[in-house]
Amino acid sequence: MIETISELALLRERVLGWKQAGLRVGFVPTMGNLHAGHQSLVRLAREHADRVVASVFVNPTQFGPGEDYERYPRTVEADMTALEEAGADAMWLPSVETMYPHGTQGVVEIRVPGVTAVLEGAHRPGHFDGVTTVVARLFNQVQADVAVFGRKDYQQLAVIRYMVRDLAFPIELVAAPIIREADGLAMSSRNQYLSPSDRQTAAAIHRSLQDTREAVMAGMSLRAAEKDAAAQLAGAGFAVDYVAIHHPDLSAADADAAGPLVALAAARLGSTRLIDNIEFER
């Protein structure tokens, strides 16, 4: 049966006991409101570790003004059930006071340069500062050997990789594949905000990225493919933040770049913001 832990001293005692027994510890950070995509992360962590801790913490420092921090669903009981079904051994459930003992205005921040300036970073200023700040704290609290992050949040994964390397965190990162609904929509806790009609439209974001990949592989320039995809989404009713094709490290790709690439998109349907990406090689 899964154990719910809300005291940092108990979490450290439990993890230390596992490690002293020679067990490898895996970690999956989440903001709760879990779905099958989150469960797949836990199962993947289980493949790389003997014990798995999953955190549930809605992090206030990564939400910007006007974003959905207050309405973000808190579903702790359902999350505990989902984590137990997926094979987690412990749910780390810290309070805001445990995570930020000096308050959210007195936070020691972790800020990653470069990769945070584009795409999501450009459209959500300060978002990645909140992400890296909370993930660094979670890594320090859990002291896991391996952590699993999903590829849906592609830029977040790149940012965490940079932070881990730069700060020499003794933790292995594992990237998990995107889990999709039957129509191709990437699973996300925010999908539940979509109206029924918007939900029918939402999968177009994935189809536009598939079309982008095919166009680039057929010889279209990256800029033209980006423009076509943005127009396709706008025509379907999205308010497009960006469609962009980059190298896997998220450095800028020339219009005729070849080799491994990733196409990324962010767009809104109503009040719901969706992101997705697709990796390919030209």
C-alpha positions in Angstrom: 0.0 0.0 0.0 1.3 3.5 -0.9 2.4 5.7 2.0 1.5 9.4 2.1 4.3 11.5 3.6 3.9 15.2 4.4 6.8 15.7 6.8 10.3 16.2 5.3 12.1 14.4 8.2 9.9 11.3 7.6 10.5 11.4 3.8 14.3 11.5 4.4 14.1 8.7 6.9 12.2 6.5 4.5 14.5 7.2 1.6 17.6 6.7 3.7 16.3 3.4 4.9 15.8 2.2 1.3 19.3 3.3 0.3 20.9 1.6 3.3 19.2 -1.6 2.2 20.9 -1.2 -1.2 17.8 -0.1 -3.1 17.7 2.3 -6.0 15.2 5.2 -5.6 13.1 6.7 -8.4 11.2 10.0 -8.4 8.3 11.4 -10.4 7.4 15.1 -9.7 3.8 16.0 -10.4 1.3 18.8 -9.7 -1.4 16.2 -9.1 -4.7 15.8 -10.9 -3.2 12.7 -12.3 -4.1 10.8 -15.5 -2.7 7.8 -17.5 0.2 9.9 -18.7 1.4 10.4 -15.1 0.9 6.8 -14.3 3.1 5.9 -17.3 5.9 8.0 -15.7 5.6 6.1 -12.5 5.7 2.7 -14.3 8.8 3.9 -16.2 10.5 5.0 -13.0 9.7 1.5 -11.6 11.7 0.0 -14.5 14.7 2.0 -13.3 14.4 1.8 -9.6 13.4 -0.5 -6.7 11.3 2.1 -4.9 9.4 5.1 -6.4 8.4 8.4 -4.8 6.0 10.6 -6.6 5.4 14.2 -5.4 2.1 16.0 -5.6 2.6 19.8 -5.2 0.9 22.6 -7.1 3.8 25.0 -7.3 2.7 28.6 -7.0 6.0 30.1 -8.3 5.6 28.7 -11.8 2.3 30.3 -12.4 2.2 33.8 -13.9 -0.3 36.6 -13.3 -3.7 35.6 -14.7 -2.8 31.9 -15.0 -4.7 29.1 -13.4 -3.0 28.5 -10.1 -6.2 29.0 -8.0 -8.4 26.8 -10.2 -5.8 24.1 -10.8 -7.6 20.9 -9.6 -6.5 19.5 -6.3 -7.5 15.8 -6.2 -5.3 14.2 -3.6 -7.4 11.2 -2.8 -7.8 10.3 -6.5 -4.1 11.0 -7.0 -3.1 8.6 -4.2 -5.2 5.8 -5.8 -3.7 6.5 -9.3 -0.1 6.4 -7.9 -0.8 3.2 -6.0 -2.2 1.6 -9.1 0.9 2.6 -11.0 3.2 1.1 -8.5 4.5 4.1 -6.5 5.7 3.3 -2.9 5.3 6.8 -1.5 3.4 10.0 -2.3 5.4 13.1 -1.1 2.7 15.7 -0.3 4.6 18.8 1.0 2.8 22.0 2.0 3.7 25.4 0.5 5.3 26.2 3.9 7.5 23.1 3.7 8.5 23.9 0.2 9.0 27.6 0.8 9.8 28.2 4.5 10.5 31.9 3.9 7.3 32.3 1.8 6.9 32.6 -1.9 8.3 36.2 -1.8 11.5 35.1 0.0 12.5 32.3 -2.3 16.1 31.4 -3.2 15.6 31.1 -7.0 17.3 28.8 -9.5 17.5 30.5 -12.9 18.7 28.7 -16.1 19.9 31.0 -18.9 19.6 30.6 -22.6 17.2 27.7 -23.1 14.5 29.5 -21.0 14.5 32.6 -23.2 12.6 31.1 -26.1 9.2 29.4 -26.8 7.5 28.9 -23.4 10.0 31.2 -21.7 9.2 34.0 -24.1 5.4 33.6 -23.7 5.4 32.9 -19.9 8.1 35.1 -18.3 9.3 33.6 -15.1 7.7 30.3 -15.6 10.9 28.3 -15.8 12.4 30.1 -12.9 9.6 28.6 -10.8 10.0 25.2 -12.4 13.7 25.0 -11.7 13.4 26.4 -8.3 10.8 23.8 -7.2 12.5 20.9 -9.0 15.9 21.7 -7.3 14.1 21.7 -3.9 12.4 18.4 -4.7 15.6 16.8 -5.8 17.2 17.9 -2.5 14.3 16.7 -0.5 13.8 13.3 -2.1 17.5 12.5 -2.8 16.5 10.0 -5.5 18.9 8.2 -7.9 16.7 8.7 -11.0 13.9 11.0 -12.0 11.4 10.7 -14.8 10.0 13.6 -16.8 7.6 13.4 -19.8 8.6 14.5 -23.3 5.3 16.5 -23.7 6.9 19.3 -21.7 9.9 19.2 -24.1 11.4 22.5 -23.1 11.0 21.8 -19.4 13.0 18.6 -19.9 15.7 20.5 -21.7 15.8 23.1 -18.8 16.0 20.4 -16.1 18.8 18.7 -18.0 20.8 22.0 -18.1 20.2 22.5 -14.4 21.2 19.0 -13.4 24.4 19.2 -15.4 25.3 22.7 -14.3 24.7 22.1 -10.6 26.1 18.6 -10.6 23.0 17.0 -9.1 23.7 13.3 -8.6 20.6 12.1 -10.3 19.9 10.4 -13.6 17.2 11.8 -15.8 14.9 9.5 -17.9 12.7 11.0 -20.6 9.3 9.3 -21.0 7.3 9.2 -24.3 4.2 11.3 -24.8 0.9 9.5 -23.9 -1.9 10.4 -26.2 -5.7 10.1 -26.4 -7.1 8.0 -29.2 -7.4 11.0 -31.5 -3.8 12.1 -30.9 -4.3 14.8 -28.3 -1.5 14.7 -25.7 -2.8 13.8 -22.3 -2.8 16.8 -19.9 -4.6 17.8 -16.7 -5.6 21.0 -18.5 -7.6 19.0 -21.1 -10.5 18.8 -18.7 -11.0 22.6 -19.1 -11.9 22.2 -22.7 -15.6 22.5 -23.7 -17.0 19.6 -25.6 -16.7 21.4 -28.9 -13.2 22.6 -28.2 -12.2 19.0 -27.1 -13.2 17.8 -30.6 -11.0 20.5 -32.1 -8.1 20.0 -29.8 -6.4 17.1 -31.6 -5.7 19.4 -34.5 -2.6 20.6 -32.7 -1.1 17.1 -33.1 -2.2 16.8 -36.7 -0.6 20.1 -37.5 2.7 18.9 -36.1 2.4 15.7 -38.1 1.8 17.7 -41.2 4.7 20.0 -40.4 7.0 16.9 -40.1 5.8 15.6 -43.4 6.2 18.9 -45.2 9.8 19.4 -43.9 10.8 15.9 -44.8 9.4 16.5 -48.3 11.7 19.5 -48.7 9.8 22.5 -47.4 11.8 25.1 -45.6 11.4 25.2 -41.8 10.1 28.8 -41.8 7.4 27.9 -44.5 6.4 24.8 -42.6 6.0 26.8 -39.4 3.9 29.4 -41.1 1.7 26.8 -42.7 1.1 25.0 -39.4 0.3 28.3 -37.6 -2.2 29.1 -40.3 -3.7 25.6 -40.1 -4.2 26.0 -36.3 -5.6 29.5 -36.6 -8.1 28.2 -39.2 -9.2 25.5 -36.8 -10.0 28.2 -34.2 -6.8 28.3 -32.1 -5.1 31.4 -30.9 -1.6 30.5 -31.7 1.3 31.5 -29.5 4.0 29.8 -31.6 4.8 26.9 -34.0 8.6 26.5 -34.1 11.1 24.0 -35.4 14.4 23.8 -33.5 17.3 21.5 -33.0 16.8 19.0 -30.1 18.7 21.2 -27.7 16.3 24.0 -28.6 18.9 26.1 -30.3 17.7 27.9 -33.4 17.5 25.9 -36.7 18.2 27.5 -40.0 15.5 27.4 -42.6 17.1 24.4 -44.4 18.6 22.7 -41.4 18.9 18.9 -41.5 19.4 16.1 -39.0 17.4 15.6 -35.8 14.7 18.3 -35.3 11.7 19.0 -33.0 8.6 20.9 -34.0 6.8 22.5 -31.1 3.5 24.3 -30.8 1.5 26.2 -28.2 -2.0 27.5 -28.8 -5.2 28.3 -26.9 -8.7 27.1 -27.4 -11.0 29.3 -25.4 -9.2 29.7 -22.0 -7.2 26.5 -22.3 -3.6 26.6 -23.4 -2.3 23.4 -25.1 1.3 22.5 -25.9 2.6 19.6 -28.0 5.7 18.6 -29.9 7.0 16.0 -32.4 10.5 14.8 -32.9 11.8 13.8 -36.3 14.9 13.6 -38.5 15.3 15.3 -41.9 
